[in-house]
Amino acid sequence: MKPLFRPLRPEWLSLCVSLLFVVFFNWPFWQRLLAVLQPLDGHGIRMLGMAFVLVTAFFNLLLLLLVWPKIGKPLLTALLLTTAAVTYFMTQYGVLIDMNMVRNAMQTDGAEVRDLLTVKMALTVLLLGGLPSWWLWKTPLQFRAPLKEVGVRSVALLATAGVLVGVAMIGYQDFASLFRNHRELRFALTPTNYVQATSSYIKRATAKPQPLQRIALDARRVLATGSAKPRVLVLVVGETARADHFSLNGYARPTNPKLSQVAGLINYPDVWSCGTETAISVPCMFSSLPRDKFDAEQAKHRENLLDVLVRAGVKVNWRDNNSGCKEVCKRVVSSMLYDSTDPQYCTDGECRDDILLEGLAVKLQNLREDSVIVLHQKGSHGPAYYKRYPPAFERFKPVCRTSELQKCSQGDIVNAFDNTILYTDDFLSRVISTLQAAPEVAGSMIYLSDHGESLGESNLYLHAAPYLIAPDAQKHVPMVAWFSPLWQQRSGLDQACLQAASKQRYSQDNLFHSVLGLMQVHTTVYEKPLDMFATCRRAAEV
């Protein structure tokens, strides 16, 4: 009787696993390539065939370097299981894998991870990664004597490299144009996408610590005499909200019923994010550097808006119900509330944004200094949108009640997402009403979401797509502002001017300079053209 698992030479195992990766693990890559090559004519079919040989040879070249005694099977098993998990997320949510996506995954909190761990994911990893791994360990490998093995392996490497170079040269013009114009393809090719992205992330994260780069050392406040009431700016950092799902911006559904009734509210319909994930957008919006010069790793070693405010004498407090402040708040007073167990606000390991307002009224009563209070929301973070709001806010029905979004209709996904916007509307209106009910301070509020979200358009879900190819849904973000009459009086802000100026195009690059202007911080780092409110200050501040 023939054995069920016949022995294999390592070079044949390498080729088998390469074909496995190409055929079964890379459906997202082939789908994107097919879409690019449409309509599929003779040239397109030729390109598909060459791409198949090219990718197979490329994977085989890499795997031939890994299959050695004692280390070959463990390394291949790790690759199979990890690639199966990555393939699941790419297929399920339409995401692409780059360094920023890896950074986002590394900085995700436990509650978000639990939302992503589903039965379907477990089955995918078990079938797509587990079965080949079982076959791998059951299959005996026949290695030759060391010198002979090295010789045969060298020949295999040269032959594979020859195929790779030959195909690349034959189709050089076509492939050069293809990958130059569709860079997203390399983010869809797995396992090389996450291996390269993870390597880049680790290299940056473990780089030699740099000294803190200080900025705005000349920051100071020039305050006129006048009312002793402190100014308080509540800066709400939103999460995953889309501008086009705010009824304030023309969305057909009434997702902003309370904000639309707030007298003096200023809506900004044309605001764009710095990134498509929290780990980029939040540090970037607080940085003095514009998006085209911003680097997330360097930002860890560079002072930001909060540091400048403190240096100038403004009291700063950060309250967080997300996955942390991405090191923006590490030098100011902060409260991480997302791991609270208070049953009034928290269930199943995560808390509603209501917890950010706990004690805010009392805090305002006791303030004696000009202050900036940052509230970092959980907001509309997916995929479990149905968990992001209390039952009373489930106005749009039916809703998707699973993290496996492809099991739901797009309408049900949108319903759940819109309910999160409805809850954010209520949250922001309560921030404003709390400030209105605090005669002890001159209050104001700015709300700005960190990035947007894809809800199934073009089979794309969630966020964190590479910025250059990300859809507007992930970059066009909502922003509103409100200034109390006392704040406007003391700042000389012209309400009519603010309303007119709100129609201009802005980005998160404006936040740094706008807040410095509002808090009367003078420094050479401040750029008046980037201050959204500068042209509407009509009189000297008092």
LUMVEX-864992 format. One line per field, with one value per residue (C-alpha): x, y, z. Coordinates in Angstrom, 2 decimals. Each point is the difference from the previous one (the first is absolute). Layout:
N
c1 <- (X;...)
c2 <- (Y;...)
c3 <- (Z;...)
END
This chain:
542
c1 <- (0.00;1.39;0.53;-2.58;2.63;2.85;3.41;0.88;3.22;0.19;0.00;-3.28;-1.50;0.99;-1.74;-3.14;-0.32;0.69;-2.86;-2.19;0.66;-0.59;-3.20;-1.80;1.34;0.09;-3.56;0.02;3.06;-1.44;-3.35;1.72;2.21;-3.00;-1.80;3.03;0.27;-3.68;-1.21;1.88;1.34;2.91;2.54;-1.71;0.01;3.71;0.63;-1.88;2.04;3.30;-1.06;-0.82;3.45;1.72;-1.65;0.49;3.70;0.38;-1.58;1.98;3.26;-0.74;-1.20;3.03;2.03;-2.15;-0.41;2.87;0.12;-1.57;-1.07;-1.82;-3.28;-0.42;0.61;-2.38;-2.66;0.24;-0.30;-3.00;-1.97;0.82;-0.69;-3.34;-1.00;1.18;-1.84;-3.18;0.19;0.88;-2.86;-2.52;0.55;1.74;3.01;3.57;3.07;2.71;2.12;-2.72;-2.47;2.48;0.49;-3.75;-0.30;2.80;-1.69;-3.53;-1.49;-1.40;-3.64;0.65;1.92;-2.91;-2.35;2.19;0.37;-2.88;-0.93;0.43;3.53;0.83;-1.39;1.91;3.29;-0.71;-0.86;2.21;3.02;-0.53;-0.62;3.12;2.00;-1.25;0.98;3.38;0.80;-1.24;2.14;3.59;2.69;2.96;3.09;3.22;3.49;0.86;2.33;-2.24;-3.05;1.68;0.97;-3.49;-1.57;2.30;-1.02;-3.68;0.54;1.75;-2.68;-2.77;1.84;0.40;-3.74;-0.69;2.38;-1.10;-3.69;0.77;2.04;-2.59;-2.73;2.13;-1.88;-3.39;0.92;1.87;-3.07;-2.35;1.74;0.82;-3.62;-1.53;2.24;-2.80;0.74;3.10;-2.05;-2.34;2.68;0.35;2.11;2.54;-2.26;-0.25;3.57;1.43;-2.40;0.72;3.74;-0.23;-2.14;2.35;3.02;-1.53;-1.45;3.31;2.19;2.40;-1.92;0.23;0.09;-3.24;-0.10;-1.39;-1.96;-1.41;2.39;-1.14;-3.65;-1.70;-3.41;-0.68;-3.18;-1.90;-1.62;-3.70;-2.31;1.52;-2.04;2.33;-0.30;-0.66;0.28;-1.41;1.64;-1.86;2.06;-2.49;0.51;-0.89;-2.77;-0.78;-0.81;-2.53;-2.02;-0.56;-3.39;1.66;1.88;-3.10;-0.39;-3.62;-0.41;-0.45;3.24;0.57;-3.39;1.46;3.00;-2.22;-1.93;3.07;0.06;3.30;1.35;2.51;0.19;2.99;-1.09;3.35;2.64;2.54;1.99;3.75;-0.23;-2.48;0.71;0.18;3.69;0.78;-2.80;0.02;3.74;-0.14;-2.88;1.87;3.30;1.33;1.09;-2.34;-1.06;2.57;2.84;-1.43;1.58;-1.70;3.21;1.73;-3.10;0.64;3.16;-1.40;-2.08;-3.55;-2.84;-0.61;3.64;-0.12;-3.22;1.48;3.18;-2.10;-1.88;-3.18;-1.22;-0.51;-1.90;-0.51;-2.89;0.04;-2.64;1.80;3.15;2.28;1.35;2.74;2.58;-1.42;-0.97;2.97;1.31;-3.34;-2.58;-2.07;-2.67;-0.37;-3.64;-0.46;0.93;-2.40;-2.37;-2.63;-3.28;-1.73;2.03;1.82;-1.04;1.84;3.40;-0.72;-1.55;-2.43;1.17;-2.28;2.85;1.97;-2.58;0.09;0.96;0.43;-2.53;1.73;3.39;-1.20;-1.27;3.41;2.17;1.97;2.35;-0.45;-0.23;-0.24;-1.84;0.37;-2.68;1.07;-3.06;-0.59;-2.44;-0.94;2.84;-0.82;-0.63;-2.38;-1.87;-3.01;2.06;0.86;-3.31;-2.62;-3.23;-1.93;1.96;-0.87;-2.29;1.03;-0.92;0.71;3.67;2.95;0.73;3.21;3.61;-0.19;-1.27;-0.30;-2.78;-2.08;-1.63;1.60;-3.23;0.23;3.65;-0.87;-2.89;2.32;2.61;-2.57;-1.16;3.56;-0.13;-3.32;1.62;2.96;-2.48;-1.52;3.43;1.16;-3.23;0.51;3.55;-1.40;-2.86;2.49;2.07;-3.14;-0.94;3.40;-0.13;3.36;1.82;0.05;-0.51;0.52;0.05;1.65;-0.84;2.19;-0.03;3.35;-0.96;-2.97;-1.23;-0.91;-3.37;0.12;0.36;2.01;0.13;2.23;-0.62;1.45;2.96;3.82;0.30;3.25;-0.70;0.79;-2.61;-2.44;-3.54;-1.34;-2.20;3.15;1.43;-2.92;-0.77;-2.61;0.88;-2.12;0.81;-1.94;0.99;-1.95;-1.08;2.56;2.79;-0.98;-0.15;3.41;1.61;-1.63;-1.29;-2.55;-2.70;-1.07;3.60;0.51;-3.05;1.18;3.57;-1.21;-0.77;3.69;2.10;1.98;2.02;1.36;3.09;-2.07;-0.66;3.41;0.01;-3.73;0.17;3.09;-1.91;-3.07;2.08;1.99;3.35;2.67;2.92;1.98;-1.27;-3.54;-1.06;-2.90;-1.08;-0.68;-2.10;-3.60;-1.28;2.63;-1.83;-3.12;1.61;-1.24;1.19;2.79;-0.51;-1.00)
c2 <- (0.00;3.39;2.47;2.78;2.70;-0.59;1.51;3.25;1.69;3.51;1.76;-1.73;0.94;3.60;-0.05;-1.62;2.60;2.80;-1.23;-0.27;3.65;1.11;-1.95;-0.09;2.89;2.80;0.39;3.71;0.53;-1.81;1.79;3.38;-1.00;-1.25;3.29;1.93;-2.11;0.36;-0.42;-3.29;-0.38;-2.04;2.39;-0.18;-3.81;0.07;2.39;-2.28;-3.01;1.85;1.37;-3.53;-1.28;3.12;-0.15;-3.78;0.32;2.89;-1.96;-3.12;1.94;1.25;-3.34;-1.88;2.05;-1.15;-3.77;-1.46;-2.75;0.90;3.53;-0.56;-1.46;2.38;3.04;-1.22;-0.81;3.51;1.45;-2.17;0.82;3.70;0.36;-1.76;2.57;2.91;-1.42;-0.17;3.69;1.07;-2.02;0.83;3.75;0.84;1.44;0.29;-0.64;2.63;1.23;2.33;-2.88;-2.00;2.98;0.31;-3.71;0.19;2.92;-1.45;-0.57;-3.27;0.86;0.74;-3.25;-1.95;1.56;-1.31;-3.55;-1.95;-3.61;0.60;1.24;-3.08;-2.32;1.84;-0.28;-3.64;-1.02;2.28;-0.09;-2.98;-2.70;0.83;0.17;-3.45;-1.34;1.68;-1.72;-3.37;0.16;-1.29;2.19;-1.63;2.13;-0.98;0.00;3.61;0.83;-1.65;1.75;3.36;-0.76;-1.12;2.91;2.44;-1.42;0.30;3.60;0.88;-1.68;1.80;3.31;-0.60;-0.51;3.08;2.21;-1.43;0.68;3.41;0.94;-1.27;2.00;2.84;2.87;-1.41;-0.86;3.27;1.95;-2.28;0.29;3.68;0.92;-2.53;-0.04;-1.50;-3.37;-0.51;0.64;-2.82;-2.63;-2.20;-1.12;2.51;2.96;-0.65;-1.35;3.16;2.27;-1.69;0.17;3.73;0.58;-1.93;1.77;3.38;-0.99;-1.40;2.75;1.67;2.37;3.60;3.04;1.93;2.71;3.09;2.56;3.48;0.78;3.61;-0.87;2.48;1.54;3.71;0.45;3.21;0.86;-0.68;-2.74;-2.38;-2.88;-2.60;-1.03;-3.69;-1.69;-3.54;-1.72;-3.18;-2.40;-2.15;-3.52;-1.41;2.49;0.83;3.53;-1.24;-1.71;3.25;1.49;3.37;-0.69;-0.89;-3.70;-0.96;-1.72;2.13;-1.09;3.41;0.88;1.66;1.78;1.47;1.77;1.49;3.76;1.26;-3.42;0.25;-2.98;-0.65;-2.13;-0.20;-1.34;-2.73;-2.30;-0.45;-3.78;-2.84;-1.53;1.28;-0.77;2.53;2.54;0.74;0.74;1.88;2.28;1.08;0.46;3.31;-1.82;-0.24;-3.39;-0.04;0.38;-2.06;-3.29;-2.03;-1.43;3.38;1.49;-2.15;2.00;3.42;2.37;0.69;2.44;-1.12;0.62;3.49;0.81;-1.13;1.98;3.10;-0.47;-1.76;-2.87;-3.18;-3.18;-3.03;-2.43;-3.15;-2.60;-1.30;-2.12;2.68;3.34;-1.42;1.72;3.47;0.44;-1.66;3.29;1.41;-1.03;-2.84;-2.50;-3.28;-0.96;-2.75;-2.74;1.20;-2.52;2.55;-1.81;3.34;0.45;-3.26;-3.51;-2.93;1.63;3.31;3.32;2.38;3.53;1.26;-0.79;2.91;2.42;-1.45;2.80;2.58;2.43;-0.11;0.42;3.14;1.45;-0.43;1.30;3.13;-0.06;0.13;-3.62;-2.42;-3.24;-2.73;-2.71;-2.94;-1.96;-3.63;1.53;-2.13;-2.52;-3.18;-2.69;-0.42;3.26;-1.36;0.08;3.68;1.48;-0.61;-1.80;3.29;1.20;-2.94;2.11;-1.34;-3.68;-2.80;0.05;-2.29;-1.83;-1.76;0.91;-2.13;2.88;-2.00;-2.01;3.19;2.06;3.37;1.62;-1.72;1.04;3.60;-0.08;-1.04;2.56;2.79;-0.85;0.65;3.43;0.65;-0.82;2.27;2.76;-0.42;-0.16;3.24;1.80;-1.00;1.34;3.32;0.01;-0.76;3.01;2.14;-1.01;1.10;3.79;-0.26;-0.36;1.36;-3.22;-1.30;-3.35;-1.37;-3.46;-1.62;-3.65;-1.73;-1.79;-1.46;-3.51;-2.21;-1.71;-2.52;2.33;-1.85;-2.93;2.04;0.12;1.77;2.36;0.20;-0.28;1.54;3.73;0.43;-2.54;0.29;1.02;3.37;-1.82;-0.68;3.54;2.44;0.66;1.99;3.05;2.41;2.86;1.97;3.12;1.39;3.66;0.87;-1.71;1.84;3.31;-0.42;-1.30;2.43;-2.88;0.98;-2.69;0.98;-0.09;-3.44;-1.37;1.35;-1.26;-3.47;-0.80;0.06;-3.15;-0.94;-2.93;-1.25;2.11;2.98;-1.25;0.78;3.64;0.55;-1.14;2.13;2.97;-0.73;-0.35;3.18;-1.80;2.06;-1.86;0.11;-3.53;1.37;0.58;2.38;-1.18;-3.46;1.42;-0.66;2.76;2.72;1.99;0.15;1.60;3.55;1.69;-0.14;-2.76;0.97)
c3 <- (0.00;-0.99;2.85;0.20;0.30;-2.45;0.79;-1.74;-0.89;1.54;-3.38;-0.91;3.35;-0.63;-3.38;1.45;2.75;-2.50;-2.20;3.09;0.83;-3.58;-0.61;3.36;2.08;-2.53;-1.21;1.01;-2.20;-3.01;0.36;-0.05;-2.92;-1.97;0.65;-1.28;-3.16;-0.99;-2.68;-0.10;-3.55;-1.33;1.47;3.39;-0.01;-0.91;2.91;2.40;-1.11;0.36;3.39;1.17;-0.99;1.34;3.45;0.27;-0.85;2.44;2.87;-0.88;0.02;3.53;1.34;-1.37;2.46;2.94;-0.45;1.98;2.65;3.39;-1.02;-3.29;1.26;2.98;-2.23;-2.70;2.63;1.45;-3.51;-0.88;3.15;0.00;-3.70;0.42;2.65;-2.15;-3.03;2.07;0.95;-3.52;-1.47;2.72;0.19;-3.29;1.84;-1.27;2.12;0.36;2.90;1.22;0.13;2.07;2.32;0.34;0.86;2.57;1.76;0.01;3.46;1.32;-0.60;-3.67;-0.37;1.49;-2.54;-2.81;1.33;-1.51;-0.63;-3.72;0.58;2.10;-2.67;-2.73;1.86;0.85;-3.56;-2.04;2.30;2.29;-2.59;-2.07;3.21;1.00;-3.43;0.33;3.29;-1.24;-3.13;0.47;-1.49;-1.67;0.44;-1.71;1.44;1.00;-2.90;-2.57;1.47;-0.31;-3.59;-1.05;1.84;-1.76;-3.37;0.99;1.09;-3.23;-2.11;1.89;-0.24;-3.73;-0.44;2.10;-1.94;-3.34;0.56;1.45;-3.05;-2.47;1.65;1.37;-1.62;0.93;3.59;0.57;-1.10;1.93;3.36;-0.46;-0.63;2.42;3.02;2.06;-1.63;2.10;3.14;-1.10;-0.66;3.05;1.89;-1.30;0.86;3.74;0.30;-1.54;1.90;3.33;-0.61;-0.71;3.08;2.29;-1.44;0.77;3.35;1.25;-1.37;2.39;2.29;-1.11;2.26;0.24;-2.64;1.64;-1.99;0.63;2.84;-0.28;0.64;2.29;0.55;-0.19;2.01;0.35;3.27;0.19;1.19;2.49;-1.36;-1.54;-3.61;-0.52;-3.38;-0.11;-2.96;-0.96;-2.11;-1.87;-1.27;-3.42;-0.77;-3.64;-1.10;-2.53;2.75;1.91;-0.85;0.66;-3.24;-2.00;0.86;-0.54;3.36;3.15;1.68;1.65;1.51;3.10;-1.49;-2.70;2.79;1.73;-0.44;-1.34;-1.01;-2.85;-2.35;-2.24;-2.96;-1.83;2.42;-0.80;2.23;0.25;-0.08;-0.24;3.42;3.56;0.41;-2.74;0.14;3.72;0.30;-3.30;0.93;3.15;-1.83;-1.26;-3.17;-2.99;-1.32;-2.81;2.52;2.84;1.14;2.72;1.45;0.14;1.61;3.06;0.60;-0.81;2.08;-1.15;0.54;3.58;0.97;-1.48;1.86;3.31;-0.62;-0.58;3.25;-1.16;2.13;-2.06;0.84;-2.28;0.62;-2.14;-0.85;-3.08;-0.20;1.45;-1.15;-2.27;2.25;-0.69;3.66;1.70;1.43;1.22;2.58;-1.45;1.00;-1.89;0.53;-2.58;2.47;2.70;1.57;1.02;-0.80;-0.61;-3.18;-0.72;-1.00;-1.55;0.33;-1.72;0.96;-1.67;-0.68;2.77;2.37;-1.45;1.40;3.49;2.39;-2.77;1.49;3.39;-1.64;-1.80;3.27;1.62;-2.85;0.70;-2.98;-3.76;-1.10;-2.89;0.73;-2.63;-0.20;-2.17;-1.09;-0.83;-2.47;-2.99;0.08;-1.88;-0.82;2.97;-0.56;1.90;3.21;-0.27;1.16;2.71;-1.03;0.10;-3.04;-2.23;-2.17;-3.40;-0.38;-0.65;0.99;-0.63;3.27;-0.92;-0.71;-3.15;-2.08;-3.21;1.64;0.16;-2.68;-0.58;1.17;3.40;0.35;-0.83;2.48;2.84;-1.02;-0.20;3.51;1.20;-1.66;1.70;3.35;-0.78;-0.79;3.45;1.63;-1.62;0.85;3.64;-0.06;-1.18;2.52;2.80;-1.05;-0.24;3.52;1.37;0.50;1.74;-3.34;-3.53;-1.89;-3.52;-1.76;-3.13;-1.33;-2.66;-1.00;-0.47;-3.26;-1.80;-0.81;-2.95;0.35;-2.82;-2.97;-2.68;2.45;2.33;3.75;3.05;-0.51;-0.15;-3.78;-1.33;-0.19;-3.70;-1.04;2.91;-0.96;1.12;2.53;2.06;-0.33;-0.05;3.67;1.93;2.07;2.04;2.36;2.59;1.92;2.93;-0.19;2.69;-1.95;-3.17;1.85;1.59;-3.20;-2.40;-2.08;-2.63;-0.24;-3.52;-1.17;1.58;-1.77;-3.35;0.45;0.98;-3.65;-0.96;-0.33;3.10;1.29;3.28;-0.74;1.16;3.53;1.55;-1.06;0.58;3.62;0.65;-1.36;2.12;3.17;-0.76;-0.19;-1.73;-1.59;-3.23;-0.76;-0.35;-3.61;-0.30;-3.49;1.51;2.86;-1.01;2.26;-0.48;-2.67;2.17;3.05;-0.45;3.17;2.51;2.49;3.52)
END
